[in-house]
Amino acid sequence: MIDQNEPKNRVFDRDTSIHLTKTIHAYVEERLQSIEEALDRLLQSHHPLHQSLIEAARYSVLSKAKRLRPLIVLAIAECYHIPFEHVIDPACSIEILHTYTLIHDDLPCMDNELMRRGKPALHHIYPEGHSVLTGDFLLTLAFDILAHAPHLSDSDKILLIQSLTRKTGGDGVIAGQVIDLNQHIEHTHDSLIYMYKRKTADLFTAAFEFGAIIAHVSQRDQKLLKEFGEQFGLIFQFIDDLEDYESDSDKITAPHLFGIQKTIDIISTSLKQLDEKSKEISIEIPLLHFLISQIEQKLNALTSPERQQWAEKNPSM
């Protein structure tokens, strides 16, 4: 359990940011290990005739990853004194569903990626059809885990399932991918933000909602956590855009549309807004400050003097 008696740490103070990292690091490491163990437990073989399905699922799900979404669920619920055992399976359901989205995004008919999480994408290891079915399996498994989650009431399970279907369905992640595939869209500020909210931020928002639902937080805290999740998801995508930016790419991202410096400014402003929003929540959730500090560190690396000189030469497309 995170110590709720820790003083509030402000990420924009260098000393307190370092202190925060030290105090929460052990919690994060412990929970990341627990998540790996739970994912391994939830992905066991059911029948030898389709053993390859489980093997393909394990290849993708158990690859080295950040596990931010399940970590968020756990950290929020535990700060409201919900036992770890009540939270771990629902938390992992989001990671399992997230992996389904990655498998399908990587397919030749979608983004046609060669690598994922430092390894060949699944369709380069298994036939494309098998990869599609592996993604389908993980999608359905996520909801099966929620339906059978121990310690949760039926009403809580319904709320979790509703949250995940809304955030990943035709008005959520899938909508974002459809927009991303539409090469005829000439993106504006609003259309790009809408796509990013659906494709990236919605699943982060679901993680924040999961923690709030399981912990039965007040409506005010639930609203604040949902807003935090959506804005964090957008920043996460913007940082990813900066890291992967190539001036001659045909893919439209935030740096291409807004320019590099404006993208950096948007992230900086959003980080401060997130820091302020975290203060409004009724209890201290140290992981929120930790997440902000991680983004800030990435931003600092991307705005080093060498990177700044490069940005001045590549202001926008």
VOTI-407089 format. One record per residue (C-alpha): residue number from 0; residue in one letter; x, y, z. Coordinates in steps of 0.5 Angstrom, whole numbers. Example, Ala and Ser with C-alpha at 12.3 -4.5 7.8 and 13.67 -1.06 7.14 Angstrom:
 resi resn     X     Y     Z
    0    A    25    -9    16
    1    S    27    -2    14
END
This chain:
 resi resn     X     Y     Z
    0    M     0     0     0
    1    I     3     7    -2
    2    D     4    11     4
    3    Q    -2    16     4
    4    N     2    20    10
    5    E     7    22     5
    6    P     7    30     4
    7    K     4    32    -3
    8    N    10    32    -8
    9    R    10    37   -13
   10    V    13    35   -20
   11    F    16    41   -22
   12    D    21    42   -16
   13    R    27    38   -18
   14    D    28    36   -11
   15    T    21    33    -9
   16    S    21    30   -16
   17    I    27    26   -14
   18    H    24    25    -7
   19    L    18    22   -10
   20    T    22    17   -15
   21    K    25    14    -9
   22    T    19    13    -4
   23    I    15    10   -10
   24    H    20     6   -14
   25    A    19     0    -9
   26    Y    12     0   -10
   27    V    12     0   -17
   28    E    17    -5   -18
   29    E    13   -10   -13
   30    R     7    -9   -17
   31    L    10    -9   -24
   32    Q    12   -16   -21
   33    S     5   -18   -19
   34    I     2   -16   -26
   35    E     7   -21   -29
   36    E     5   -26   -25
   37    A    -2   -25   -26
   38    L    -2   -25   -33
   39    D     2   -31   -33
   40    R    -3   -34   -29
   41    L    -9   -32   -33
   42    L    -6   -34   -40
   43    Q    -5   -42   -39
   44    S    -7   -47   -44
   45    H   -14   -50   -44
   46    H   -13   -56   -50
   47    P    -8   -59   -53
   48    L   -11   -58   -60
   49    H   -11   -50   -60
   50    Q    -4   -50   -56
   51    S    -2   -45   -61
   52    L    -7   -40   -59
   53    I    -5   -40   -52
   54    E     3   -40   -54
   55    A     1   -34   -59
   56    A    -2   -30   -54
   57    R     3   -31   -49
   58    Y     8   -29   -54
   59    S     5   -22   -54
   60    V     2   -21   -47
   61    L     8   -23   -44
   62    S    13   -19   -48
   63    K    17   -14   -44
   64    A    12    -8   -43
   65    K    11    -2   -39
   66    R     4    -4   -36
   67    L     2     3   -34
   68    R    -5     1   -35
   69    P    -6    -4   -30
   70    L    -1    -1   -25
   71    I    -6     5   -25
   72    V   -12     1   -23
   73    L    -8    -2   -18
   74    A    -5     4   -15
   75    I   -12     8   -15
   76    A   -16     3   -12
   77    E   -10     1    -6
   78    C   -10     8    -4
   79    Y   -17     8    -3
   80    H   -16     2     2
   81    I   -18    -4    -3
   82    P   -14   -10    -2
   83    F   -10   -12    -8
   84    E   -13   -19    -9
   85    H   -20   -15   -11
   86    V   -16   -11   -16
   87    I   -11   -15   -20
   88    D   -15   -19   -25
   89    P   -19   -13   -27
   90    A   -13    -9   -28
   91    C   -10   -15   -32
   92    S   -16   -15   -36
   93    I   -14    -8   -39
   94    E    -7   -10   -41
   95    I   -10   -16   -44
   96    L   -15   -12   -48
   97    H    -9    -7   -50
   98    T    -5   -13   -53
   99    Y   -11   -15   -57
  100    T   -11    -7   -60
  101    L    -3    -8   -61
  102    I    -4   -14   -65
  103    H    -9   -12   -69
  104    D    -6    -5   -70
  105    D     1    -9   -73
  106    L    -3   -13   -78
  107    P    -1   -12   -86
  108    C    -8    -9   -87
  109    M    -7    -4   -81
  110    D    -1    -1   -80
  111    N     4    -6   -82
  112    E     9    -6   -77
  113    L    15   -10   -77
  114    M    17   -10   -69
  115    R    13    -9   -63
  116    R    16    -9   -56
  117    G    23   -10   -58
  118    K    21   -17   -62
  119    P    18   -19   -69
  120    A    10   -17   -69
  121    L     6   -23   -68
  122    H     4   -24   -75
  123    H    11   -25   -77
  124    I    12   -31   -72
  125    Y     5   -34   -73
  126    P     1   -34   -80
  127    E    -4   -27   -81
  128    G   -10   -31   -80
  129    H    -8   -34   -73
  130    S    -5   -27   -71
  131    V   -12   -24   -72
  132    L   -15   -30   -68
  133    T   -10   -29   -62
  134    G   -13   -22   -62
  135    D   -20   -24   -62
  136    F   -18   -29   -56
  137    L   -15   -23   -52
  138    L   -21   -19   -53
  139    T   -26   -24   -51
  140    L   -21   -26   -45
  141    A   -21   -19   -42
  142    F   -29   -19   -41
  143    D   -29   -26   -39
  144    I   -24   -24   -33
  145    L   -28   -19   -31
  146    A   -35   -23   -31
  147    H   -31   -28   -26
  148    A   -27   -23   -22
  149    P   -27   -25   -15
  150    H   -29   -21    -9
  151    L   -33   -16   -14
  152    S   -40   -15   -14
  153    D   -45   -16   -20
  154    S   -46    -9   -20
  155    D   -39    -7   -20
  156    K   -37   -12   -26
  157    I   -43    -9   -30
  158    L   -40    -2   -29
  159    L   -33    -5   -31
  160    I   -35    -8   -37
  161    Q   -39    -2   -39
  162    S   -33     2   -38
  163    L   -29    -2   -42
  164    T   -34    -3   -48
  165    R   -35     4   -49
  166    K   -28     6   -49
  167    T   -26     1   -54
  168    G   -32     0   -58
  169    G   -34     4   -64
  170    D   -34    10   -60
  171    G   -27     9   -57
  172    V   -21     5   -59
  173    I   -24     2   -66
  174    A   -26     9   -68
  175    G   -19    12   -67
  176    Q   -16     7   -71
  177    V   -22     7   -77
  178    I   -20    15   -77
  179    D   -13    13   -77
  180    L   -14     9   -83
  181    N   -18    14   -87
  182    Q   -12    17   -92
  183    H   -18    22   -94
  184    I   -18    26   -88
  185    E   -14    33   -88
  186    H   -13    33   -80
  187    T   -15    39   -76
  188    H   -13    41   -69
  189    D   -20    38   -67
  190    S   -20    32   -71
  191    L   -13    30   -69
  192    I   -14    31   -62
  193    Y   -21    27   -63
  194    M   -17    21   -66
  195    Y   -12    21   -60
  196    K   -17    21   -55
  197    R   -20    15   -58
  198    K   -14    11   -60
  199    T   -10    12   -54
  200    A   -13    16   -49
  201    D   -19    12   -48
  202    L   -16     6   -46
  203    F   -12    10   -40
  204    T   -19    13   -38
  205    A   -21     6   -37
  206    A   -16     5   -33
  207    F   -17    11   -28
  208    E   -25     9   -29
  209    F   -23     2   -26
  210    G   -20     4   -20
  211    A   -25     9   -19
  212    I   -31     4   -20
  213    I   -27    -2   -16
  214    A   -26     3   -10
  215    H   -33     6   -10
  216    V   -30    13   -10
  217    S   -34    20   -10
  218    Q   -37    22   -16
  219    R   -33    28   -15
  220    D   -27    24   -15
  221    Q   -29    19   -21
  222    K   -30    26   -25
  223    L   -23    28   -23
  224    L   -20    21   -24
  225    K   -23    21   -31
  226    E   -21    28   -33
  227    F   -14    26   -31
  228    G   -14    20   -35
  229    E   -16    23   -41
  230    Q   -11    29   -41
  231    F    -5    24   -39
  232    G    -7    19   -45
  233    L    -6    25   -50
  234    I     0    27   -47
  235    F     3    20   -47
  236    Q     1    20   -55
  237    F     4    27   -56
  238    I    11    25   -53
  239    D    10    19   -57
  240    D    10    23   -63
  241    L    16    27   -61
  242    E    20    21   -60
  243    D    18    18   -67
  244    Y    18    24   -71
  245    E    21    24   -78
  246    S    20    30   -82
  247    D    19    26   -88
  248    S    14    22   -86
  249    D     7    21   -89
  250    K     4    20   -83
  251    I     1    26   -80
  252    T     2    27   -72
  253    A     2    33   -67
  254    P     9    35   -69
  255    H     7    35   -77
  256    L     1    39   -76
  257    F     2    44   -70
  258    G    10    44   -71
  259    I    15    41   -66
  260    Q    15    47   -61
  261    K     8    48   -60
  262    T     7    41   -59
  263    I    12    41   -53
  264    D     9    47   -51
  265    I     2    44   -51
  266    I     5    38   -47
  267    S     9    43   -42
  268    T     2    46   -40
  269    S    -2    40   -40
  270    L     3    37   -35
  271    K     2    43   -30
  272    Q    -6    42   -31
  273    L    -5    35   -29
  274    D    -1    37   -23
  275    E    -6    42   -21
  276    K   -12    37   -22
  277    S    -8    32   -18
  278    K    -9    37   -12
  279    E   -16    37   -13
  280    I   -17    29   -11
  281    S   -20    28    -4
  282    I   -14    23    -3
  283    E    -6    23    -4
  284    I    -5    18   -10
  285    P     3    18   -11
  286    L     3    15   -17
  287    L     0    21   -21
  288    H     5    25   -19
  289    F    10    19   -21
  290    L     7    19   -28
  291    I     7    26   -29
  292    S    15    26   -27
  293    Q    16    21   -32
  294    I    13    25   -38
  295    E    17    31   -35
  296    Q    23    27   -35
  297    K    22    25   -43
  298    L    20    32   -45
  299    N    27    34   -42
  300    A    31    29   -46
  301    L    27    31   -52
  302    T    28    39   -51
  303    S    36    38   -49
  304    P    40    44   -53
  305    E    42    39   -58
  306    R    34    37   -59
  307    Q    33    44   -59
  308    Q    37    46   -65
  309    W    34    40   -69
  310    A    27    43   -67
  311    E    29    50   -70
  312    K    31    47   -77
  313    N    25    43   -77
  314    P    19    47   -74
  315    S    14    44   -78
  316    M    11    41   -84
END
